[in-house]
Amino acid sequence: MPALMRTVFTARVVWLGVNADRDAALATTPMREMRLTFAGHEAESRSGLTRPSDSRVLDQYPRGTEIRNTRQLSILSSEDLAAIAAAMGIDRLDPALLGASVVIEGIPDFTLIPPSSRLQCEATGTTVTIDMENRPCMLPAPGIEAAHPGQGKAFKAAAAGRRGVTAWVEREGVLRTGATLHLHIPDQPVWPHLARATDTA
């Protein structure tokens, strides 16, 4: 019996971007086609089968430990981007300023889809697996400040629950702007002990 359930939700790829040197800048450069391997997008600074661990997993590993790279791609939705912009009081937020790899539209509350969900391209079968929510940070602030003076510091709070997700490539292939993606989610109930497990009081 399948463990992943195809949902009624589809998304359209509306934007693709690449960052060739993360040390130089966070921003991504728009593109129309992205070839994905099991290591991600080869021209992308976040590509690779493994990566050094960072502050997100300090409870699990010392910083710099080599771990599996589940952050090959940063995926956002146009709906979440519009909500962030509205919360910041600006007309539009360029996904390039956030270091986005892929922007989709059509899935409500996209940032909150279950970890291990899949987005599968209808035309090519290319499939990415969602790792988890991409928590907001202050790294995009300088670029946002340059484009929207006085708004850089507002990003982190405005993006809470809307920053998109990170993902890794499960099936190699090509993504293009305009492509249709089908959402598949794990056929699994919510763990009944979640509240207890995250209770830090």
N, C-alpha and C positions, 0 to 999 in steps of 0.2 A: 504494500500500500504506500502511495507517495507520502513523503514527509513534508513536502513543500506544496502549498496550495496556490494555484493560479487565481488571482483575484479579478474583480471586474475593473480594476483601475489600470489605466494606461497613462503614459507620459510621453511628451514630445521633447526631443532634445532641441533646445533653442539657442544654446551657446556652448562652445568648447574653448578651452584655454590651456596654455602650456607655460610653465616656468622653467627656464633652462638653468638658472643659477639662483637658488634660494638664498645663498649668502649675500648676493648682491641686492636683491629686493624680493618682496613677497608677491608682487603683482604678476599676473599671468597675461600672456599675449593671445588674442583671439585667433582661432583657426576654424576650418570647416570640416576637417576629417582627422580622426585620431586612430592610429593603429595600436591595438593593445595586445601585449603578450602576457604570459604568466608573471612577468616582472613589472607589469604596468605599461605606461607609455614611455618608450625608450628615450625620448627627448626631454622628458620631465625630470626635474631634480629630485622628485620624490619616488622615482622608480627604483626597482630592485626587489629581489626575493626576501631580503632581510633589511633591517635598519637598526641604528643604535637607539636604545630605549631613551625616553625623555621623561619630563615631569609628570606626564599623564599616568605612568605606570610605576611610580616610585614605591608604591606599596608592594610591588611584585619583584622589581629588579633594581640594582644600583644603576644610576644614570650612565648611559653609554654601553650597556650590555647589548650584545647582538641578539635580536629577536626577529621573529617573522614579521614581514612588512604587511600589515593590514591597513596601512594608510597610503596606498598608492595613488588614490584619487580623492579629491574633495568635491562632493556633489551637493548642489544647492537647488532650491526650487525658486522659480520666478515669483510665486506667491509669497514665500517667506522673505525674499528680497524686498518685495513691495511693502510688506508689513514692517520690516526693519527701517526702511526709508521713511515710512509714515511716522514711526515712533521717534525718529531722529528729526523730523520736521523738514525733510528734503524731498524733492520730487522723485529722484531715482538714485539708486546705488549701483554703481558699475561693478559687476561680479569680478572683474579683473583686479580691483582693489582688494578683494578678499582672498586672492590666490585660488580662485575656483578653477577646477578642471572641467566640470560639466554643470550646466544649468538645465533643468527640466521644468516642464509645466504640466499640470493636470492632476497631481496627487495632493489632496488636502492634508495639511499638517505633516508635510513630508519629513521634517526633521525628527518626528516621533515614530516613524515606522519601526517595526521590531528589528533588532539586530538579527543578522543572518538572513534577512530578506534578500531576494534577488531581483535585479532589473535585467530583463532579457530583451535584446533587440529583435524585433519582429523580422527584419529583413535579413540579418546576417547570423543570428543566433548568439552573437557576442553577449556574454553575461558577466555582470559584476555582482559581488556579494557585499552587502552592507555590514560593516564592522560595528559601528556605534555612532551615536551623536557626536558631532564635532563641536566641542564646547567653545564658546566665544572667548577670545583673549584680546590683548591690546596690540598685537602685532600689526593688524591692519590700520591702526589709528593714524600713523604718520601719513600714509597715502590718502586716507580719507580726509585728513586735516588739510592736505595740500589742495584737494579737489573741492572741499566744502569747508572753508575756514570756520573754526569755532565748533565743528561737529565731531572731530576725531575721537574725543574722549567719550562721546555719547554712544559710540558703537557697541561696546561690550554689554551694557545693560539692555539696549534695544534689541540685541541679537539673541538674548537668552531664549532657548527653546526654538530658535529659528535659524541657527547657523548652518544647518545641513548636516550631512553625514560623511564619514570616511568609508572607503570601499577598496576592495581588491579584486583582481581579475580571476574569475573562475573558468571562463571559456574565452580563448583568444579570438580576436577578430577586429572588425572595424566599427567605429561609431562615427556617424555623420550628423551634422545639423539637419533637423527635420525628421530624423529617425523616430519611430515609435518603439517605446519600451513597455513591456508588460511587467507588472509587479506580482511577484510570488512571495508569500509569507510562510513562515513555519506553521504547520498545523499542530499547534501546541498551546495549551492554556497558560495563563499567567501563573507563575509560581506562587502558591498561597502564603509562603513565608517571606515574601519580598519586604513587607513593612518591618518585620522583626529583624531581618538581615541588615537593613539599612538604618536601624535605630541606633543612633550614637549617644543618646541621652544616658 
